[in-house]
Amino acid sequence: MTSEFVLSLAERGIYTILLVAGPLLILALVVGLLVSIFQATTQIQEQTLAFIPKIVAVLIGLVFFGPWMLSKMVEFATDLFQNLNQFVG
């Protein structure tokens, strides 16, 4: 196992994590920003108001992005297991 292989594996792993988590994080960020703008406009300063819309948005995002996220993770795991002989050798 060479250092180039380990670095390549780590790079693909981090890229896969960012690709899988990115859509849900961006969705939560946008919903949080919209709730913050709503709070600033209406002067409602309730701190817990932002949690429920974010949770609902992330759950809806999981419904829509879930199959795609799962396929990306399975693709990475399959590639990892196919290259398993490079770990041993």
Phi and psi restraints in degrees (range 20) as a CNS / XPLOR table:
assign (resid 1 and name C) (resid 2 and name N)
       (resid 2 and name CA) (resid 2 and name C) 1.0 -93.1 20.0 2
assign (resid 2 and name N) (resid 2 and name CA)
       (resid 2 and name C) (resid 3 and name N) 1.0 164.0 20.0 2
assign (resid 2 and name C) (resid 3 and name N)
       (resid 3 and name CA) (resid 3 and name C) 1.0 -68.9 20.0 2
assign (resid 3 and name N) (resid 3 and name CA)
       (resid 3 and name C) (resid 4 and name N) 1.0 -29.4 20.0 2
assign (resid 3 and name C) (resid 4 and name N)
       (resid 4 and name CA) (resid 4 and name C) 1.0 -65.7 20.0 2
assign (resid 4 and name N) (resid 4 and name CA)
       (resid 4 and name C) (resid 5 and name N) 1.0 -38.2 20.0 2
assign (resid 4 and name C) (resid 5 and name N)
       (resid 5 and name CA) (resid 5 and name C) 1.0 -66.9 20.0 2
assign (resid 5 and name N) (resid 5 and name CA)
       (resid 5 and name C) (resid 6 and name N) 1.0 -42.2 20.0 2
assign (resid 5 and name C) (resid 6 and name N)
       (resid 6 and name CA) (resid 6 and name C) 1.0 -64.5 20.0 2
assign (resid 6 and name N) (resid 6 and name CA)
       (resid 6 and name C) (resid 7 and name N) 1.0 -43.6 20.0 2
assign (resid 6 and name C) (resid 7 and name N)
       (resid 7 and name CA) (resid 7 and name C) 1.0 -65.1 20.0 2
assign (resid 7 and name N) (resid 7 and name CA)
       (resid 7 and name C) (resid 8 and name N) 1.0 -38.7 20.0 2
assign (resid 7 and name C) (resid 8 and name N)
       (resid 8 and name CA) (resid 8 and name C) 1.0 -65.0 20.0 2
assign (resid 8 and name N) (resid 8 and name CA)
       (resid 8 and name C) (resid 9 and name N) 1.0 -41.5 20.0 2
assign (resid 8 and name C) (resid 9 and name N)
       (resid 9 and name CA) (resid 9 and name C) 1.0 -63.9 20.0 2
assign (resid 9 and name N) (resid 9 and name CA)
       (resid 9 and name C) (resid 10 and name N) 1.0 -43.5 20.0 2
assign (resid 9 and name C) (resid 10 and name N)
       (resid 10 and name CA) (resid 10 and name C) 1.0 -64.8 20.0 2
assign (resid 10 and name N) (resid 10 and name CA)
       (resid 10 and name C) (resid 11 and name N) 1.0 -39.6 20.0 2
assign (resid 10 and name C) (resid 11 and name N)
       (resid 11 and name CA) (resid 11 and name C) 1.0 -64.3 20.0 2
assign (resid 11 and name N) (resid 11 and name CA)
       (resid 11 and name C) (resid 12 and name N) 1.0 -44.3 20.0 2
assign (resid 11 and name C) (resid 12 and name N)
       (resid 12 and name CA) (resid 12 and name C) 1.0 -66.4 20.0 2
assign (resid 12 and name N) (resid 12 and name CA)
       (resid 12 and name C) (resid 13 and name N) 1.0 -35.4 20.0 2
assign (resid 12 and name C) (resid 13 and name N)
       (resid 13 and name CA) (resid 13 and name C) 1.0 -65.9 20.0 2
assign (resid 13 and name N) (resid 13 and name CA)
       (resid 13 and name C) (resid 14 and name N) 1.0 -45.4 20.0 2
assign (resid 13 and name C) (resid 14 and name N)
       (resid 14 and name CA) (resid 14 and name C) 1.0 -65.9 20.0 2
assign (resid 14 and name N) (resid 14 and name CA)
       (resid 14 and name C) (resid 15 and name N) 1.0 -40.5 20.0 2
assign (resid 14 and name C) (resid 15 and name N)
       (resid 15 and name CA) (resid 15 and name C) 1.0 -62.2 20.0 2
assign (resid 15 and name N) (resid 15 and name CA)
       (resid 15 and name C) (resid 16 and name N) 1.0 -40.8 20.0 2
assign (resid 15 and name C) (resid 16 and name N)
       (resid 16 and name CA) (resid 16 and name C) 1.0 -65.7 20.0 2
assign (resid 16 and name N) (resid 16 and name CA)
       (resid 16 and name C) (resid 17 and name N) 1.0 -41.6 20.0 2
assign (resid 16 and name C) (resid 17 and name N)
       (resid 17 and name CA) (resid 17 and name C) 1.0 -61.7 20.0 2
assign (resid 17 and name N) (resid 17 and name CA)
       (resid 17 and name C) (resid 18 and name N) 1.0 -46.3 20.0 2
assign (resid 17 and name C) (resid 18 and name N)
       (resid 18 and name CA) (resid 18 and name C) 1.0 -64.7 20.0 2
assign (resid 18 and name N) (resid 18 and name CA)
       (resid 18 and name C) (resid 19 and name N) 1.0 -38.5 20.0 2
assign (resid 18 and name C) (resid 19 and name N)
       (resid 19 and name CA) (resid 19 and name C) 1.0 -68.1 20.0 2
assign (resid 19 and name N) (resid 19 and name CA)
       (resid 19 and name C) (resid 20 and name N) 1.0 -38.4 20.0 2
assign (resid 19 and name C) (resid 20 and name N)
       (resid 20 and name CA) (resid 20 and name C) 1.0 -76.9 20.0 2
assign (resid 20 and name N) (resid 20 and name CA)
       (resid 20 and name C) (resid 21 and name N) 1.0 -42.2 20.0 2
assign (resid 20 and name C) (resid 21 and name N)
       (resid 21 and name CA) (resid 21 and name C) 1.0 -83.2 20.0 2
assign (resid 21 and name N) (resid 21 and name CA)
       (resid 21 and name C) (resid 22 and name N) 1.0 -21.2 20.0 2
assign (resid 21 and name C) (resid 22 and name N)
       (resid 22 and name CA) (resid 22 and name C) 1.0 -55.3 20.0 2
assign (resid 22 and name N) (resid 22 and name CA)
       (resid 22 and name C) (resid 23 and name N) 1.0 -51.7 20.0 2
assign (resid 22 and name C) (resid 23 and name N)
       (resid 23 and name CA) (resid 23 and name C) 1.0 -59.8 20.0 2
assign (resid 23 and name N) (resid 23 and name CA)
       (resid 23 and name C) (resid 24 and name N) 1.0 -39.9 20.0 2
assign (resid 23 and name C) (resid 24 and name N)
       (resid 24 and name CA) (resid 24 and name C) 1.0 -70.9 20.0 2
assign (resid 24 and name N) (resid 24 and name CA)
       (resid 24 and name C) (resid 25 and name N) 1.0 -37.4 20.0 2
assign (resid 24 and name C) (resid 25 and name N)
       (resid 25 and name CA) (resid 25 and name C) 1.0 -66.6 20.0 2
assign (resid 25 and name N) (resid 25 and name CA)
       (resid 25 and name C) (resid 26 and name N) 1.0 -40.9 20.0 2
assign (resid 25 and name C) (resid 26 and name N)
       (resid 26 and name CA) (resid 26 and name C) 1.0 -66.1 20.0 2
assign (resid 26 and name N) (resid 26 and name CA)
       (resid 26 and name C) (resid 27 and name N) 1.0 -39.5 20.0 2
assign (resid 26 and name C) (resid 27 and name N)
       (resid 27 and name CA) (resid 27 and name C) 1.0 -62.5 20.0 2
assign (resid 27 and name N) (resid 27 and name CA)
       (resid 27 and name C) (resid 28 and name N) 1.0 -45.1 20.0 2
assign (resid 27 and name C) (resid 28 and name N)
       (resid 28 and name CA) (resid 28 and name C) 1.0 -64.7 20.0 2
assign (resid 28 and name N) (resid 28 and name CA)
       (resid 28 and name C) (resid 29 and name N) 1.0 -36.6 20.0 2
assign (resid 28 and name C) (resid 29 and name N)
       (resid 29 and name CA) (resid 29 and name C) 1.0 -64.6 20.0 2
assign (resid 29 and name N) (resid 29 and name CA)
       (resid 29 and name C) (resid 30 and name N) 1.0 -44.5 20.0 2
assign (resid 29 and name C) (resid 30 and name N)
       (resid 30 and name CA) (resid 30 and name C) 1.0 -66.0 20.0 2
assign (resid 30 and name N) (resid 30 and name CA)
       (resid 30 and name C) (resid 31 and name N) 1.0 -43.8 20.0 2
assign (resid 30 and name C) (resid 31 and name N)
       (resid 31 and name CA) (resid 31 and name C) 1.0 -65.2 20.0 2
assign (resid 31 and name N) (resid 31 and name CA)
       (resid 31 and name C) (resid 32 and name N) 1.0 -41.0 20.0 2
assign (resid 31 and name C) (resid 32 and name N)
       (resid 32 and name CA) (resid 32 and name C) 1.0 -62.3 20.0 2
assign (resid 32 and name N) (resid 32 and name CA)
       (resid 32 and name C) (resid 33 and name N) 1.0 -39.1 20.0 2
assign (resid 32 and name C) (resid 33 and name N)
       (resid 33 and name CA) (resid 33 and name C) 1.0 -66.0 20.0 2
assign (resid 33 and name N) (resid 33 and name CA)
       (resid 33 and name C) (resid 34 and name N) 1.0 -42.7 20.0 2
assign (resid 33 and name C) (resid 34 and name N)
       (resid 34 and name CA) (resid 34 and name C) 1.0 -64.2 20.0 2
assign (resid 34 and name N) (resid 34 and name CA)
       (resid 34 and name C) (resid 35 and name N) 1.0 -41.1 20.0 2
assign (resid 34 and name C) (resid 35 and name N)
       (resid 35 and name CA) (resid 35 and name C) 1.0 -65.7 20.0 2
assign (resid 35 and name N) (resid 35 and name CA)
       (resid 35 and name C) (resid 36 and name N) 1.0 -38.7 20.0 2
assign (resid 35 and name C) (resid 36 and name N)
       (resid 36 and name CA) (resid 36 and name C) 1.0 -65.2 20.0 2
assign (resid 36 and name N) (resid 36 and name CA)
       (resid 36 and name C) (resid 37 and name N) 1.0 -40.7 20.0 2
assign (resid 36 and name C) (resid 37 and name N)
       (resid 37 and name CA) (resid 37 and name C) 1.0 -64.3 20.0 2
assign (resid 37 and name N) (resid 37 and name CA)
       (resid 37 and name C) (resid 38 and name N) 1.0 -41.3 20.0 2
assign (resid 37 and name C) (resid 38 and name N)
       (resid 38 and name CA) (resid 38 and name C) 1.0 -61.9 20.0 2
assign (resid 38 and name N) (resid 38 and name CA)
       (resid 38 and name C) (resid 39 and name N) 1.0 -42.9 20.0 2
assign (resid 38 and name C) (resid 39 and name N)
       (resid 39 and name CA) (resid 39 and name C) 1.0 -65.3 20.0 2
assign (resid 39 and name N) (resid 39 and name CA)
       (resid 39 and name C) (resid 40 and name N) 1.0 -40.0 20.0 2
assign (resid 39 and name C) (resid 40 and name N)
       (resid 40 and name CA) (resid 40 and name C) 1.0 -68.5 20.0 2
assign (resid 40 and name N) (resid 40 and name CA)
       (resid 40 and name C) (resid 41 and name N) 1.0 -35.6 20.0 2
assign (resid 40 and name C) (resid 41 and name N)
       (resid 41 and name CA) (resid 41 and name C) 1.0 -70.7 20.0 2
assign (resid 41 and name N) (resid 41 and name CA)
       (resid 41 and name C) (resid 42 and name N) 1.0 -43.3 20.0 2
assign (resid 41 and name C) (resid 42 and name N)
       (resid 42 and name CA) (resid 42 and name C) 1.0 -92.9 20.0 2
assign (resid 42 and name N) (resid 42 and name CA)
       (resid 42 and name C) (resid 43 and name N) 1.0 -3.9 20.0 2
assign (resid 42 and name C) (resid 43 and name N)
       (resid 43 and name CA) (resid 43 and name C) 1.0 59.4 20.0 2
assign (resid 43 and name N) (resid 43 and name CA)
       (resid 43 and name C) (resid 44 and name N) 1.0 31.5 20.0 2
assign (resid 43 and name C) (resid 44 and name N)
       (resid 44 and name CA) (resid 44 and name C) 1.0 -87.0 20.0 2
assign (resid 44 and name N) (resid 44 and name CA)
       (resid 44 and name C) (resid 45 and name N) 1.0 118.5 20.0 2
assign (resid 44 and name C) (resid 45 and name N)
       (resid 45 and name CA) (resid 45 and name C) 1.0 -108.6 20.0 2
assign (resid 45 and name N) (resid 45 and name CA)
       (resid 45 and name C) (resid 46 and name N) 1.0 38.2 20.0 2
assign (resid 45 and name C) (resid 46 and name N)
       (resid 46 and name CA) (resid 46 and name C) 1.0 -82.1 20.0 2
assign (resid 46 and name N) (resid 46 and name CA)
       (resid 46 and name C) (resid 47 and name N) 1.0 120.0 20.0 2
assign (resid 46 and name C) (resid 47 and name N)
       (resid 47 and name CA) (resid 47 and name C) 1.0 -71.9 20.0 2
assign (resid 47 and name N) (resid 47 and name CA)
       (resid 47 and name C) (resid 48 and name N) 1.0 -28.7 20.0 2
assign (resid 47 and name C) (resid 48 and name N)
       (resid 48 and name CA) (resid 48 and name C) 1.0 -84.1 20.0 2
assign (resid 48 and name N) (resid 48 and name CA)
       (resid 48 and name C) (resid 49 and name N) 1.0 -4.6 20.0 2
assign (resid 48 and name C) (resid 49 and name N)
       (resid 49 and name CA) (resid 49 and name C) 1.0 -64.4 20.0 2
assign (resid 49 and name N) (resid 49 and name CA)
       (resid 49 and name C) (resid 50 and name N) 1.0 -30.3 20.0 2
assign (resid 49 and name C) (resid 50 and name N)
       (resid 50 and name CA) (resid 50 and name C) 1.0 -77.2 20.0 2
assign (resid 50 and name N) (resid 50 and name CA)
       (resid 50 and name C) (resid 51 and name N) 1.0 -19.4 20.0 2
assign (resid 50 and name C) (resid 51 and name N)
       (resid 51 and name CA) (resid 51 and name C) 1.0 -71.4 20.0 2
assign (resid 51 and name N) (resid 51 and name CA)
       (resid 51 and name C) (resid 52 and name N) 1.0 -46.8 20.0 2
assign (resid 51 and name C) (resid 52 and name N)
       (resid 52 and name CA) (resid 52 and name C) 1.0 -64.0 20.0 2
assign (resid 52 and name N) (resid 52 and name CA)
       (resid 52 and name C) (resid 53 and name N) 1.0 -47.7 20.0 2
assign (resid 52 and name C) (resid 53 and name N)
       (resid 53 and name CA) (resid 53 and name C) 1.0 -61.6 20.0 2
assign (resid 53 and name N) (resid 53 and name CA)
       (resid 53 and name C) (resid 54 and name N) 1.0 -36.1 20.0 2
assign (resid 53 and name C) (resid 54 and name N)
       (resid 54 and name CA) (resid 54 and name C) 1.0 -66.0 20.0 2
assign (resid 54 and name N) (resid 54 and name CA)
       (resid 54 and name C) (resid 55 and name N) 1.0 -43.9 20.0 2
assign (resid 54 and name C) (resid 55 and name N)
       (resid 55 and name CA) (resid 55 and name C) 1.0 -62.3 20.0 2
assign (resid 55 and name N) (resid 55 and name CA)
       (resid 55 and name C) (resid 56 and name N) 1.0 -44.8 20.0 2
assign (resid 55 and name C) (resid 56 and name N)
       (resid 56 and name CA) (resid 56 and name C) 1.0 -64.0 20.0 2
assign (resid 56 and name N) (resid 56 and name CA)
       (resid 56 and name C) (resid 57 and name N) 1.0 -42.6 20.0 2
assign (resid 56 and name C) (resid 57 and name N)
       (resid 57 and name CA) (resid 57 and name C) 1.0 -64.1 20.0 2
assign (resid 57 and name N) (resid 57 and name CA)
       (resid 57 and name C) (resid 58 and name N) 1.0 -40.6 20.0 2
assign (resid 57 and name C) (resid 58 and name N)
       (resid 58 and name CA) (resid 58 and name C) 1.0 -68.9 20.0 2
assign (resid 58 and name N) (resid 58 and name CA)
       (resid 58 and name C) (resid 59 and name N) 1.0 -39.0 20.0 2
assign (resid 58 and name C) (resid 59 and name N)
       (resid 59 and name CA) (resid 59 and name C) 1.0 -64.7 20.0 2
assign (resid 59 and name N) (resid 59 and name CA)
       (resid 59 and name C) (resid 60 and name N) 1.0 -41.0 20.0 2
assign (resid 59 and name C) (resid 60 and name N)
       (resid 60 and name CA) (resid 60 and name C) 1.0 -65.6 20.0 2
assign (resid 60 and name N) (resid 60 and name CA)
       (resid 60 and name C) (resid 61 and name N) 1.0 -38.5 20.0 2
assign (resid 60 and name C) (resid 61 and name N)
       (resid 61 and name CA) (resid 61 and name C) 1.0 -63.1 20.0 2
assign (resid 61 and name N) (resid 61 and name CA)
       (resid 61 and name C) (resid 62 and name N) 1.0 -37.0 20.0 2
assign (resid 61 and name C) (resid 62 and name N)
       (resid 62 and name CA) (resid 62 and name C) 1.0 -64.6 20.0 2
assign (resid 62 and name N) (resid 62 and name CA)
       (resid 62 and name C) (resid 63 and name N) 1.0 -36.1 20.0 2
assign (resid 62 and name C) (resid 63 and name N)
       (resid 63 and name CA) (resid 63 and name C) 1.0 -64.5 20.0 2
assign (resid 63 and name N) (resid 63 and name CA)
       (resid 63 and name C) (resid 64 and name N) 1.0 -43.3 20.0 2
assign (resid 63 and name C) (resid 64 and name N)
       (resid 64 and name CA) (resid 64 and name C) 1.0 -80.2 20.0 2
assign (resid 64 and name N) (resid 64 and name CA)
       (resid 64 and name C) (resid 65 and name N) 1.0 -42.8 20.0 2
assign (resid 64 and name C) (resid 65 and name N)
       (resid 65 and name CA) (resid 65 and name C) 1.0 -92.3 20.0 2
assign (resid 65 and name N) (resid 65 and name CA)
       (resid 65 and name C) (resid 66 and name N) 1.0 -9.3 20.0 2
assign (resid 65 and name C) (resid 66 and name N)
       (resid 66 and name CA) (resid 66 and name C) 1.0 -55.6 20.0 2
assign (resid 66 and name N) (resid 66 and name CA)
       (resid 66 and name C) (resid 67 and name N) 1.0 -50.6 20.0 2
assign (resid 66 and name C) (resid 67 and name N)
       (resid 67 and name CA) (resid 67 and name C) 1.0 -61.1 20.0 2
assign (resid 67 and name N) (resid 67 and name CA)
       (resid 67 and name C) (resid 68 and name N) 1.0 -39.0 20.0 2
assign (resid 67 and name C) (resid 68 and name N)
       (resid 68 and name CA) (resid 68 and name C) 1.0 -67.1 20.0 2
assign (resid 68 and name N) (resid 68 and name CA)
       (resid 68 and name C) (resid 69 and name N) 1.0 -42.0 20.0 2
assign (resid 68 and name C) (resid 69 and name N)
       (resid 69 and name CA) (resid 69 and name C) 1.0 -63.3 20.0 2
assign (resid 69 and name N) (resid 69 and name CA)
       (resid 69 and name C) (resid 70 and name N) 1.0 -42.8 20.0 2
assign (resid 69 and name C) (resid 70 and name N)
       (resid 70 and name CA) (resid 70 and name C) 1.0 -63.7 20.0 2
assign (resid 70 and name N) (resid 70 and name CA)
       (resid 70 and name C) (resid 71 and name N) 1.0 -40.7 20.0 2
assign (resid 70 and name C) (resid 71 and name N)
       (resid 71 and name CA) (resid 71 and name C) 1.0 -66.0 20.0 2
assign (resid 71 and name N) (resid 71 and name CA)
       (resid 71 and name C) (resid 72 and name N) 1.0 -36.3 20.0 2
assign (resid 71 and name C) (resid 72 and name N)
       (resid 72 and name CA) (resid 72 and name C) 1.0 -66.7 20.0 2
assign (resid 72 and name N) (resid 72 and name CA)
       (resid 72 and name C) (resid 73 and name N) 1.0 -40.5 20.0 2
assign (resid 72 and name C) (resid 73 and name N)
       (resid 73 and name CA) (resid 73 and name C) 1.0 -68.5 20.0 2
assign (resid 73 and name N) (resid 73 and name CA)
       (resid 73 and name C) (resid 74 and name N) 1.0 -40.0 20.0 2
assign (resid 73 and name C) (resid 74 and name N)
       (resid 74 and name CA) (resid 74 and name C) 1.0 -67.0 20.0 2
assign (resid 74 and name N) (resid 74 and name CA)
       (resid 74 and name C) (resid 75 and name N) 1.0 -38.3 20.0 2
assign (resid 74 and name C) (resid 75 and name N)
       (resid 75 and name CA) (resid 75 and name C) 1.0 -61.7 20.0 2
assign (resid 75 and name N) (resid 75 and name CA)
       (resid 75 and name C) (resid 76 and name N) 1.0 -43.3 20.0 2
assign (resid 75 and name C) (resid 76 and name N)
       (resid 76 and name CA) (resid 76 and name C) 1.0 -65.4 20.0 2
assign (resid 76 and name N) (resid 76 and name CA)
       (resid 76 and name C) (resid 77 and name N) 1.0 -44.0 20.0 2
assign (resid 76 and name C) (resid 77 and name N)
       (resid 77 and name CA) (resid 77 and name C) 1.0 -64.8 20.0 2
assign (resid 77 and name N) (resid 77 and name CA)
       (resid 77 and name C) (resid 78 and name N) 1.0 -40.0 20.0 2
assign (resid 77 and name C) (resid 78 and name N)
       (resid 78 and name CA) (resid 78 and name C) 1.0 -62.7 20.0 2
assign (resid 78 and name N) (resid 78 and name CA)
       (resid 78 and name C) (resid 79 and name N) 1.0 -43.7 20.0 2
assign (resid 78 and name C) (resid 79 and name N)
       (resid 79 and name CA) (resid 79 and name C) 1.0 -63.5 20.0 2
assign (resid 79 and name N) (resid 79 and name CA)
       (resid 79 and name C) (resid 80 and name N) 1.0 -38.9 20.0 2
assign (resid 79 and name C) (resid 80 and name N)
       (resid 80 and name CA) (resid 80 and name C) 1.0 -64.1 20.0 2
assign (resid 80 and name N) (resid 80 and name CA)
       (resid 80 and name C) (resid 81 and name N) 1.0 -45.3 20.0 2
assign (resid 80 and name C) (resid 81 and name N)
       (resid 81 and name CA) (resid 81 and name C) 1.0 -70.5 20.0 2
assign (resid 81 and name N) (resid 81 and name CA)
       (resid 81 and name C) (resid 82 and name N) 1.0 -30.1 20.0 2
assign (resid 81 and name C) (resid 82 and name N)
       (resid 82 and name CA) (resid 82 and name C) 1.0 -70.0 20.0 2
assign (resid 82 and name N) (resid 82 and name CA)
       (resid 82 and name C) (resid 83 and name N) 1.0 -29.6 20.0 2
assign (resid 82 and name C) (resid 83 and name N)
       (resid 83 and name CA) (resid 83 and name C) 1.0 -96.3 20.0 2
assign (resid 83 and name N) (resid 83 and name CA)
       (resid 83 and name C) (resid 84 and name N) 1.0 17.0 20.0 2
assign (resid 83 and name C) (resid 84 and name N)
       (resid 84 and name CA) (resid 84 and name C) 1.0 -64.3 20.0 2
assign (resid 84 and name N) (resid 84 and name CA)
       (resid 84 and name C) (resid 85 and name N) 1.0 -28.7 20.0 2
assign (resid 84 and name C) (resid 85 and name N)
       (resid 85 and name CA) (resid 85 and name C) 1.0 -66.2 20.0 2
assign (resid 85 and name N) (resid 85 and name CA)
       (resid 85 and name C) (resid 86 and name N) 1.0 -21.0 20.0 2
assign (resid 85 and name C) (resid 86 and name N)
       (resid 86 and name CA) (resid 86 and name C) 1.0 -75.0 20.0 2
assign (resid 86 and name N) (resid 86 and name CA)
       (resid 86 and name C) (resid 87 and name N) 1.0 -23.6 20.0 2
assign (resid 86 and name C) (resid 87 and name N)
       (resid 87 and name CA) (resid 87 and name C) 1.0 -70.9 20.0 2
assign (resid 87 and name N) (resid 87 and name CA)
       (resid 87 and name C) (resid 88 and name N) 1.0 -43.1 20.0 2
assign (resid 87 and name C) (resid 88 and name N)
       (resid 88 and name CA) (resid 88 and name C) 1.0 -74.9 20.0 2
assign (resid 88 and name N) (resid 88 and name CA)
       (resid 88 and name C) (resid 89 and name N) 1.0 -41.3 20.0 2
